[in-house]
Amino acid sequence: MSTFAKRERLLLADLLETTGPDAPTLCEGWRTRDLAAHVVVRERRADAAGGIMIKQLAPRLDRVMAEFAAKPYEELIQLIRTGPPRFSPFQLKQLDEASNTVEFYVHTEDVRRAQEDWTPRALDPVFQDALWSRLERMARLVGRSAPTGLVLRRPDGQTAVAHKGAPVVTVTGEPSELLLFAHGRQNVAKVELDGDENAIAKLQEAKQLGI
């Protein structure tokens, strides 16, 4: 049975292929070619991918990203479809699901929602539950730099505290939309915000949300 990570991987590859190499994305400064290069480098070049999280390694990451972005676009798409090399840790199903389900979902929406004619995807409840499970585990990480207290809430009332503090802003929406909000895509996430007006404004404009 196909995993969520594999499904989202193929959806992302198909979308990147359809939009072409020069389409806009929600990632500042990146076109689709850059996003494709990022995905490939992240799971194929561990020696450079550390620059995603560690600032001191960022120059090396930038150089390797540029090398991959210069490759034929069709090659990048094929590398995404085929997945990581044989001996990569990402070949382990458990790690693939844990690390790539959210990664590929968010980047798929980075491409979809940057286009003028985008419409929300209809996601099944099982996938929404899977996204919520991951969001609960990473809530403190993605919300650690929020400028206000931040609580994420599903329509059914389940909540996850992303950042302790006052005043508190409660963001309500489906797990898929909460994930996008918590990963810094506040402007396109279909959510409702409740709390102090100034705190809401700060949270909506915050550049540091996410990893």
Secondary structure, 3 states (H helix, E strand, C coil): CCCHHHHHHHHHHHHHHHHCCCCECCCCCCEHHHHHHHHHHHHHCHHHHHHHCCHHHHHHHHHHHHHHHCCCHHHHHHHHHHCCCCCCHHHCHHHHHHHHHHHHHHHHHHHHCCCCCCCCCCCCHHHHHHHHHHHHHHHHHHCCCCCCEEEEECCCCCEEEEECCCCEEEEECCHHHHHHHHCCCCCCCCCEEECCHHHHHHHHHCCCCCC
